[in-house]
């Protein structure tokens, strides 16, 4: 019997049952290894399909034809030399994380604009202060650098707060949904940054995006702008951002992703004024809705795979997403 290896710790019993039933209908045996690295390596040797995040498994899976990773980012899975079978198809879970990450974007934006970290420090000292000037998303000029699933879900939610404008920036200068007032190509980024009150970055890690928000572009933002990065740490010059903020620029920044993860304890990001740090939690699998979507997307493509149809979540290895 053909083997489907599932190596995802967070699965609920309902997910396992759905995967097991689908596998059985198509002549596969589903093996669940629950993050046990040694067992997963042993099971991977003759697996035709692997559903899991371990980037080392493709290297020992000579029969592998399809690797489905439960993340949106795929940089660790792109190099074909990491595969015992370099012709294996790669799919991801892009489209599963937009809701949870968009809610995170709204959360940290409101925290920064309403000065919640400072009020938290006041309350921690059992103080009583009510006079910190705050800002509002209402009337703000929002720029979303990245208009994929995350950018669209963020635009949908931010629109409800009544911003002055929502501008999207992407490679093509186009977007499917009418969620944006304008959509610019990346070449128009320098034009829009000086007219941005809130910049939200949700870019993948690609050759084109690496270092895109460098020191020069960061300096184009208004002095009182806010910045949120939930994409990849490689897309922003982290040291330049810290230097800028220590110099008094920007009203706030919220980083969920970093150049090095885990963020080293000695990194100067930790005590940078007005910089809100979260440990890459905007888009993990701790929200049940996200996990449900990941499993549903896998099962849909499993049906496509078994019926010989194109896989909806297939990654373009040249583009990197």
VOGU-3710 file (C-alpha; in Angstrom, 3 decimals, decimal comma):
1> xxxxxxxxxx> 0,000/0,000/0,000  1,211/3,517/-0,820  2,286/5,630/2,142  1,215/9,103/3,253  3,398/10,374/6,081  1,839/13,030/8,341  4,243/14,709/10,765  2,258/17,542/12,384  2,019/17,607/16,168  -0,948/19,981/16,447
11> xxxxxxxxxx> -3,536/17,840/14,648  -6,790/17,127/16,469  -8,509/13,741/16,375  -10,964/15,052/13,767  -8,107/16,045/11,469  -6,464/12,638/11,785  -9,735/10,874/11,043  -10,387/12,978/7,941  -6,873/12,387/6,608  -6,991/8,674/7,397
21> xxxxxxxxxx> -10,361/8,277/5,639  -9,230/10,175/2,541  -6,024/8,141/2,366  -7,896/4,845/2,652  -10,309/5,774/-0,139  -7,386/6,267/-2,519  -5,303/3,258/-1,527  -2,890/5,004/0,866  -1,937/4,235/4,419  -1,628/7,337/6,581
31> xxxxxxxxxx> 1,176/7,164/9,142  1,219/9,810/11,901  4,569/10,463/13,597  3,641/13,501/15,730  6,986/15,270/15,541  9,057/12,212/16,568  12,102/13,025/14,414  13,672/9,561/14,458  10,426/7,805/13,620  9,611/10,354/10,931
41> xxxxxxxxxx> 12,960/9,779/9,208  12,393/6,035/9,251  8,853/6,349/7,889  9,907/8,885/5,237  12,209/6,426/3,477  9,380/4,912/1,405  6,727/7,649/1,681  5,173/8,926/-1,546  3,568/11,959/0,143  4,796/13,890/3,171
51> xxxxxxxxxx> 2,553/16,370/4,974  4,641/18,169/7,576  7,166/20,933/8,314  10,423/18,987/8,829  12,827/20,210/6,089  15,143/17,222/6,587  12,624/14,546/5,567  12,764/15,101/1,775  16,447/14,254/1,877  15,772/10,688/3,028
61> xxxxxxxxxx> 12,570/10,097/1,031  13,685/8,565/-2,266  10,072/7,715/-3,241  8,739/11,179/-2,468  6,518/12,683/-5,152  4,787/15,418/-3,170  5,846/17,454/-0,144  3,057/19,505/1,452  4,290/21,908/4,132  1,779/23,455/6,568
71> xxxxxxxxxx> 3,414/26,889/6,410  3,097/29,750/3,943  6,844/30,435/3,870  8,834/27,853/1,931  12,403/29,158/1,805  13,743/26,115/3,689  12,121/23,712/1,195  13,068/25,293/-2,139  16,581/23,904/-2,892  16,190/20,760/-4,988
81> xxxxxxxxxx> 19,507/19,435/-3,692  17,779/18,856/-0,358  15,516/16,248/-1,986  16,373/12,601/-2,530  13,926/12,912/-5,440  14,469/16,425/-6,897  11,365/16,126/-9,081  9,009/16,067/-6,062  6,255/18,672/-6,149  6,165/21,260/-3,351
91> xxxxxxxxxx> 2,954/22,822/-1,996  2,337/25,121/0,944  -0,520/26,457/3,068  -0,624/29,978/1,681  -4,148/31,222/2,271  -4,575/29,594/5,667  -2,942/32,293/7,762  -4,544/35,521/6,560  -7,222/35,680/9,248  -4,979/35,153/12,255
101> xxxxxxxxxx> -2,207/37,426/10,956  -4,672/40,178/10,011  -6,071/40,101/13,536  -2,513/40,372/14,872  -1,911/43,392/12,626  -5,008/45,121/13,989  -4,011/44,234/17,561  -0,472/45,643/17,446  -1,575/48,678/15,440  -4,128/49,606/18,093
111> xxxxxxxxxx> -1,639/48,857/20,870  0,856/51,285/19,358  -1,591/54,000/18,376  -3,379/53,903/21,744  -0,075/53,714/23,705  -1,005/50,459/25,405  2,601/49,363/26,188  3,126/52,627/28,077  -0,173/52,370/29,920  0,722/48,772/30,824
121> xxxxxxxxxx> 3,911/50,053/32,471  1,923/52,713/34,340  -0,514/50,113/35,661  2,320/47,709/36,537  3,582/50,427/38,916  0,005/50,807/40,261  -0,038/54,270/38,771  -3,009/56,198/37,425  -2,333/58,284/34,320  -4,821/59,115/31,543
131> xxxxxxxxxx> -3,253/61,878/29,447  -1,057/60,160/26,848  -1,943/61,500/23,379  -3,213/58,700/21,152  -3,788/58,200/17,427  -6,491/56,481/15,369  -6,659/54,286/12,300  -9,556/56,543/11,297  -8,226/59,100/8,842  -4,839/57,362/8,559
141> xxxxxxxxxx> -3,091/56,657/5,276  -2,390/52,916/5,204  0,107/51,208/2,893  0,102/47,419/2,635  3,400/46,158/1,254  2,161/42,773/0,040  -1,383/42,187/-1,239  -1,665/38,409/-0,946  -3,875/36,573/1,511  -2,488/38,476/4,504
151> xxxxxxxxxx> -2,646/41,870/2,813  -6,215/41,298/1,637  -7,449/40,112/5,026  -5,705/43,056/6,706  -7,232/45,533/4,239  -10,684/44,098/4,877  -10,391/44,656/8,624  -8,574/47,987/8,544  -11,194/49,378/6,149  -13,800/49,076/8,928
161> xxxxxxxxxx> -11,882/51,656/11,000  -12,343/54,385/8,374  -8,813/55,132/7,140  -8,299/57,964/4,653  -6,828/55,510/2,155  -5,528/51,968/1,762  -2,838/51,549/-0,880  -1,457/48,152/-1,873  2,053/47,554/-3,203  3,042/44,395/-5,060
171> xxxxxxxxxx> 5,058/43,122/-8,029  2,364/43,518/-10,668  0,589/46,676/-9,569  -2,702/44,763/-9,681  -4,982/43,065/-7,166  -8,077/40,907/-7,655  -10,344/42,314/-4,981  -11,502/45,910/-4,724  -10,106/46,229/-1,212  -7,505/48,847/-2,090
181> xxxxxxxxxx> -7,935/52,450/-3,200  -4,838/52,053/-5,351  -2,345/49,303/-6,084  1,202/50,275/-7,037  4,137/48,299/-8,330  7,118/47,993/-6,012  8,794/50,615/-8,200  6,247/53,082/-6,787  7,192/52,388/-3,166  9,376/55,488/-2,848
191> xxxxxxxxxx> 6,444/57,588/-4,011  3,975/56,329/-1,417  6,182/55,964/1,676  6,308/59,699/2,494  2,484/59,699/2,424  2,083/56,697/4,742  0,902/56,809/8,355  0,829/53,013/8,786  3,049/50,665/6,788  2,217/46,950/7,022
201> xxxxxxxxxx> 4,730/44,497/5,547  3,670/40,925/4,727  6,260/39,941/2,125  7,722/36,449/1,628  11,457/35,819/1,701  12,549/36,095/-1,943  15,472/37,554/-3,857  13,383/40,593/-4,750  12,126/41,257/-1,229  15,417/40,832/0,658
211> xxxxxxxxxx> 16,398/44,175/2,181  13,596/45,978/0,366  12,964/48,310/3,312  16,545/49,482/3,709  17,823/52,519/5,593  17,038/54,866/2,692  13,422/53,729/2,363  12,838/53,670/6,119  13,931/57,315/6,196  11,243/58,157/3,616
221> xxxxxxxxxx> 8,479/57,405/6,124  7,060/60,402/8,002  8,599/60,993/11,413  5,372/59,999/13,170  4,529/56,907/11,055  3,940/53,388/12,359  5,420/50,191/10,894  4,310/46,557/11,259  6,239/43,589/9,838  4,576/40,154/9,838
231> xxxxxxxxxx> 6,232/38,772/6,681  9,904/37,883/6,964  12,724/39,536/8,882  14,925/39,557/5,790  12,732/42,180/4,106  13,744/45,013/6,436  17,094/46,402/7,599  16,579/45,695/11,277  19,653/47,605/12,476  18,713/50,639/10,395
241> xxxxxxxxxx> 15,205/50,567/11,878  16,562/50,460/15,430  18,975/53,321/14,701  16,166/55,370/13,182  13,900/54,836/16,193  16,643/55,527/18,715  17,111/58,803/16,882  13,509/59,720/17,630  11,886/58,805/14,294  8,649/56,800/13,964
251> xxxxxxxxxx> 5,870/56,767/16,543  6,071/53,000/16,790  7,058/49,731/15,142  5,831/46,178/15,731  8,006/43,277/14,603  6,868/39,668/14,694  9,692/38,405/12,442  13,418/38,958/12,659  16,679/38,525/10,777  17,680/35,846/13,300
261> xxxxxxxxxx> 15,176/33,686/15,153  14,941/33,125/18,028  15,921/36,751/18,612  19,161/36,675/20,657  18,817/38,005/24,218  21,580/40,559/23,573  19,966/42,006/20,437  19,385/45,756/20,654  15,840/45,282/19,331  14,667/44,240/22,797
271> xxxxxxxxxx> 15,104/47,639/24,440  14,525/49,874/21,431  12,084/52,640/22,394  8,571/52,395/20,920  9,336/48,987/19,341  6,861/46,202/20,112  8,317/42,669/19,897  6,290/39,465/19,467  8,055/36,081/19,046  6,791/35,100/15,556
281> xxxxxxxxxx> 3,317/34,271/16,816  1,132/36,157/14,333  0,695/33,157/12,073  1,454/29,908/13,828  -0,958/26,975/14,172  -2,304/27,786/17,640  -5,609/29,087/16,237  -7,942/26,172/15,491  -9,404/27,944/12,449  -5,928/28,137/10,900
291> xxxxxxxxxx> -5,264/24,448/11,508  -8,662/23,530/10,051  -7,833/25,530/6,911  -4,425/23,867/6,559  -5,940/20,388/6,729  -8,809/21,309/4,381  -6,367/22,688/1,819  -4,238/19,558/2,032  -7,267/17,296/1,603  -8,455/19,279/-1,419
301> xxxxxxxxxx> -5,067/18,945/-3,068  -4,865/15,294/-2,036  -8,005/14,705/-4,097  -6,447/16,644/-6,966  -3,235/14,619/-6,687  -5,053/11,285/-6,696  -7,197/12,322/-9,682  -4,219/13,613/-11,674  -5,312/17,261/-11,538  -2,978/20,257/-10,905
311> xxxxxxxxxx> -2,335/21,031/-7,254  -3,882/24,337/-6,225  -1,183/25,118/-3,655  1,852/24,291/-5,793  4,826/26,571/-5,126  6,595/28,387/-7,946  10,181/27,545/-7,046  11,583/30,383/-9,152  9,459/33,031/-7,459  9,818/31,403/-4,044
321> x> 6,106/31,291/-3,157
//
